[in-house]
């Protein structure tokens, strides 16, 4: 009989990618080998790109095993003969700051602390399919000449409404004269479909958000990360950002900008 690992982290694209190691370690080392990871409908495409090998990403609006447990509001892990429930989304209610850096901003690290798993090799556990036809179609849609240098700019962070909210940083300005291409949601394309654009950009300038997990997995070097904590809309903008929540698990050659 199947035994299920039910994970609650429906949104935060970066959180979903970063925490794949948690799902796979539990799958490999426990009897709960069927992973159910419901996602917000805006991320329902993840199933096509990352689902398989016993890991499933249904929409949270769909029916799935032990949905009543997933909806229960429990913020501690639950375990029975048939399932284990891992509420990563609320892990900072139990662990208010990460044990590795003492940072309350290190939400991803806190999720790993919550299940007592090391995060440093997270990239080894992330894989996703690429669809060449979609990537080429997006290049055409953006009217890009990949032989001409361009900057790719992502000035937003967050999950799209109505499942979350987005915030923006307006002062991202590359120090060159190349064309600037701005990322934005485009119907018919997922974030994964931007991979070819990522790979051909002269420079990538992005808010500290889920995009960077894909950039790091692709092994890209020409990346500038801008703090969301020092952006004008953030109540903590007066506090410098030391990036401790990410700099020991991302490319050390990236430029981190307050």
N, C-alpha and C positions, 0 to 999 in steps of 0.2 A: 504494500500500500504506500502511495506517495506521502511524503512528509514535506511540509512547506515552510519556507523562510519568507515571512511577510515583512517587507521593509516600507516604512513610512518616511518618504522624502519626495513628495510629489512635484516640487518645483525647485527652482534654482538650478539652471542648466549645469553650471559648474559644479554644484554640490552633487548632482547625479553622476557626472563623469568622475569626479575626484573620489567618490565613495564606492566605485565599482569593485575595488579590492575587497571591501568589507563583504559584499555579497558573495564574491567568488571564494574568499577564504572560508566563509561559513559553509558554502556549498561543498567545498572540497574536504572540510575537516569535521563535519557533523553529519548526522543522518538526514538533515533537512535539505534535500538536494534539489527541490523545485523552488526557485526563487520567484516570488511575485512582487514586483516593484511598480505599483500604480503611479501614474504621472498625471499632472494637470493636462486637460485636453490640448492646450497649446503645444505640449511636448509629445503628443501621441505618435508623432513620426519616429520617435526614438526606437520603437519596436522594430521597425523595418531596418534600421541601421545597426542596432546593437542587440536585438533579441536573438535568442537561440541558445542551444546547449543547456537547456533547463532554466534559462533566465527569461522572464516575461515582463513586458512593460505595458500592461493594459491602461487604458484611460481610467481615471478614478471614477468616471461616470458609468463604466462598464460593470458587469457582474464578474466577480473573481472569488476564489476560495478564501473563506474567513474574512469577508469584507466587513462583517459586523465587528470583528476585532480591530481592523484597520480604522474603522470609524469611531471606535469606543472612547477615544480621548486619553487612553493610558499613556503616560509619559515615561514609564519604566518598561524594560523588556519583560515579555511574558513567554512562558514555555509550557507546552503540554506534550503529550505523546504524538500529536498530529502536526503541531506547528511551533515555530518560534517567531515572536513578533519583536521587531527592532525599530523603535520610533526615533530615527535619527533626527527628524525635524525638530523635536523638542529636547534634544540632548543637552542644550545649554540651560535647561531648567534644573538639571541634575548637576552639571559641571559648568559653573558660570565662567570659568576661564580655563584655557588649555593648560595642561600639566607640563608641556614642553617649554613654553615661553612665558607662561603667566599672563597671556593676552586674552582678553574677552572678545577681541576682534577676530581671533583665529577660529572661526566657526567650523571650518573643515577639520582642523586638528581636534577640536572638541568632539566631533562625531567619532573620530578614531579612538580618542581617549575613552569615550563612552562604552566602546566594545573591546577595549584593551587590545587594539591591533596597531601595529606600526604603519605609518603612512608613506615612508620615504620612497618606496618603489611603486607608488600608485600607478605610474604610466605603464608598467609591465602588465597591468590587469585591465587596461582600457583598449578596446578594439572596436572599430566601426567599419561598416561597408562604405565604399565610395561608388557613386554612379557617374561614370564619365559623361554620359549624355546630359545629365542634369547640370553638371559642372560646366560643360561647354555651353549649354543653353543659357546659363546665368552670365557667362562672359559676354555672350552676344547681346543679352538683355541690357547689360550695363554699357554696351558699345565700347568695350575695352580692346585696345590693341596691345597684346601682351609683349610686343617687341618694344613698346615705349614705356619708360619708367613711370610709375605712379605711386602715390602714397595711399594706403588704405586706412581710413579713420573710423573708429567706433567710439562715439561720444556718449553712449548710454549704458546703463546697467539696470538690472532688475528683470522681472517677469512681466510680460505684457498683460494689461488689463483684459478681462475682468478677474484674472487669476492672481494678479499681483499688481505691481506698479513699477514704472521706469523713472529713473532720474538721469539728468544730463549734465555734461560738463562742456562749457562753450569755449574754453580757452586752449583747446588742443590744436596747435598750429605747427606742423613740421617745419624745420629750418632748411628748406630747400624750395626750389621753384617748380617742382614737378606737379603734375595734375593730382588733385585730391579726390579720392573716391570715398563716399560716405556709406557705411553699412546701414541698412535699414531692413525691416521685414518686407519681403517680397512674396506675394502669394504664389504658391506652387514650388517654393524652394525652402529647404531647411538650412539651419546653420551649417550642417555638414557639407552642403552643396557649395559653400564658399571656399572650399579647400584649394581649388585651383587658383582662385583669386589670391588667397593667402600666399600661396607658393610663388606667385609671380610679382608680388608687391615689392617695390624698392624698399619701403619702410612700412611698418604696421604700427599705428598709434591707437591704443585702446584703453578705455577705462579698465580698472581691475574688476573683471567680470568673467562670466563663464567662457567667453571666447578664448581666453588665454590657455585653458586646458587643451583645447584643440591645437592651438599654435605650438604648444610645448610637445604634444604628442607627434606633431609633424616635424619636429626638430628644427624649427625656424629660429634664426639668430637675430634678425633685423627688427626687433620688437621693442617698443616703448610702452610701459605700463603707467597709467596715471591714476593716482589715488582717488577713490571715491570719498574717502574720509576728509580730505581737504578741499573738496568741491564746495562751491558757494552755498548749496542747499543743505549741506550737512551741519547739524548742530555742533559737531566736534571739529569743525574746520580750523579752529584756532590751535588744535593739538597736532604737532608734527606726526607724520606717519613713518614708522620705521620698517614697515612691510614685513615684520616678523611672521605674520600669518601666512606668508607665501614664499619668501625668498630662499628658504631651505628646501623647497620642493618644486622649484621652477628653474629654468635655465639661468645660470649665474651670470651670463653675458648680457642679459637684458638690462635696459635702462629703466630704473624705477623712479618715478617723478612725483614729487609732492604737488 
